[in-house]
Amino acid sequence: MEPYFDAVSLLGDARASFRGHWGERQWLNVPGPFYGAGTDNCGTGRLHAPGLVLYEGDHFTEYVYRQPRTCEQLQSLVDAAEADPFSGYGCDGDEHWTPAAVREWWRDRGRIREYLADRRGVWEADDRKAGQGTAAAALDYASYLDGELAAHLRVYLFRLDERRSPTLGDKLPQL
């Protein structure tokens, strides 16, 4: 079992770059402490955090499709937040996500998978212009939904319930 990576505790002064508001977050954000809410649409998020950030298909605002799991990933997300002129990234998701809300998001993940598939042509067209690999990232997100995200969310649920990282002897909650 992989431990919970408590990225927020490592932010230090960089926390000031995360001024997004929970009520404005994109519904496409994966549960966790970080999210995109009211970000710009200048296409800078993937330049800094290509393995964590995607663009919403209508307005190309940014959202977090993978929570950081290493210090390097955390730094890339900090860089994306610092580059956002609207300061629309947030890091207070742990204060808002509840186990029930995470489970509801998980039950509704088919909506995200469908959305990603429906927008593929938009991202492919944008990739031809901007070359940021957004279409491939959308496929990565869909694969993540069908793969390791379930295990990551079970660890996150444990963290929300117990306020600590699980150990080998702990039983993880079900989604």
N, C-alpha and C positions, 0 to 999 in steps of 0.2 A: 504494500500500500504506500502510495506517495503521500508525504506530509503536505499540509496546507502551507502555501507560500504566502506569508503575511506581508504583502507588498506595501500596503499603506503605512505600516510601521517604519518602513525604510525610506519614506519620501523626504523627510526633513523639510528644508526650506522649499523644495519643489512642490510641496502641497499647495502653495499659493497659486500655482498654475492651473489648479483644478477648481474652477468656479462655476461649473455647470450646475443646473438646478434639476433635481430629481423629477419634478413634475413635467419637465420638458424633454426627458430622455426619449431616445428612439426606441420603439418597441422591439427592434431587431437586436438590441444589446443582449449579450449572454449574461445570465445572472453572475454577480460578483461585485466587488467594490467599485470598479471603474465602469464608466459609461460615457457615451456621447449624447449631449443634449444641447440643442441650439448652437451647434458648431457651424463653421463657415462652409462654403461649398467650393473652395479654391483648390481642392485636391491635394492638400499637403499632408494629411494624416498617413496615407500609405507610403509617402516618401520617407517618413521617419519610422513608422511601425507597420511594415507591410504584412507581417505575420499575425497582427492583432486587430488592425483597423480595416473596415470596409466602408464603402459609400452607399448610402441609401439611393435607390434607383430613380426617384422622381426629381429630387433637388440636390443630390450628391452631398448631403450632409453626412457627417462621419459618425460611426458607431463602433463599439468594441465587440468583435466577434470571438475573441479569445482573451481571457484574462491572463496577465503576465504570470509566468511560473518560474522565472529566473531574474536575477539582477539585470542582466543584459536586456531582457524583454521589458522590464520595468523602465529602464532608461530610455528605451525607444518610445514607450508610451508617454513618458515625461516630455521627450522631445516633440512628439506630436501635439501634446497639450500646449506646450510653449509656443508652437508655431501657429496655433489656432487664434486668429485675430479676435474672435468672438468669445474666447475663454469658455468654450462650451463643454469641455470635458469635466466630469465629476468623479470624485473618489470616495463618496460617502454612501455607496450602495449598501454596505453592511448595516447602516442605520435604517435602511428602508426595506431590504429584502427580508421576508419571513420564510420559514420552511413551507408554509402553505402557498405563498406567492411563487416560490421557486418551483414547487410541484405543479402549479397551474401553468406556469410558463412552459415547463417540460411537456405537459399534456397537449399544449397548443403548438408544439414545435413543427408540426406538419404544415402549419400556416407559413412558417419561415421557409421551410424547404420549397414549398410551392412558390412563394415570392421570389426566392433565389432563381428558380428555374424560369419563371416568367420574365425576369429582367435580364436574362443572359445576353440577348441581342443588344440591349442598351450598353452593357458593360463591354461587350466585344467591340462595339463601335467606338466607345470611349478609349479602349485600349489601342485601337488603330491610331487615334490622335495623340493620346497622352502616354501610352506605353507603360502603364503602372501595374499591369497584371491583375486588374480587378476581376475579370471573368474567371481566371484561375483561382483567385481568392474566394470567389463565391462558391466554386466547386469544393474548395477546401473547407469552407464553412459547412456545406451540406454533408461532406464526409465526416466532419467533426460531430455534427448532430447525430449521425448514424453510428459513430464510433466511440472514441474515448471521452466525449463530453459527459456521458452518464456517470462514469467513474469520478470525474472531476466535480460534478455537481453533488454526488453523494458525500465527498469530502467537504465540500462547501456547506452542505446541510449540517454535517457534524459540527463544523466550525460555528455556524449560526446558533445551534442548540447548546453547545458546550463551551463556546468561546475559547477553544484551544484546538490545536492540531491533533488528529487522531494518532494513536499508537498502534502497533501491530495487534495488541490484545483487544482493541476497541472494535465493536460492531458498528458498521456504517448504516445509517438509516436508508430506507428504500425511497425511491423517487415517487 
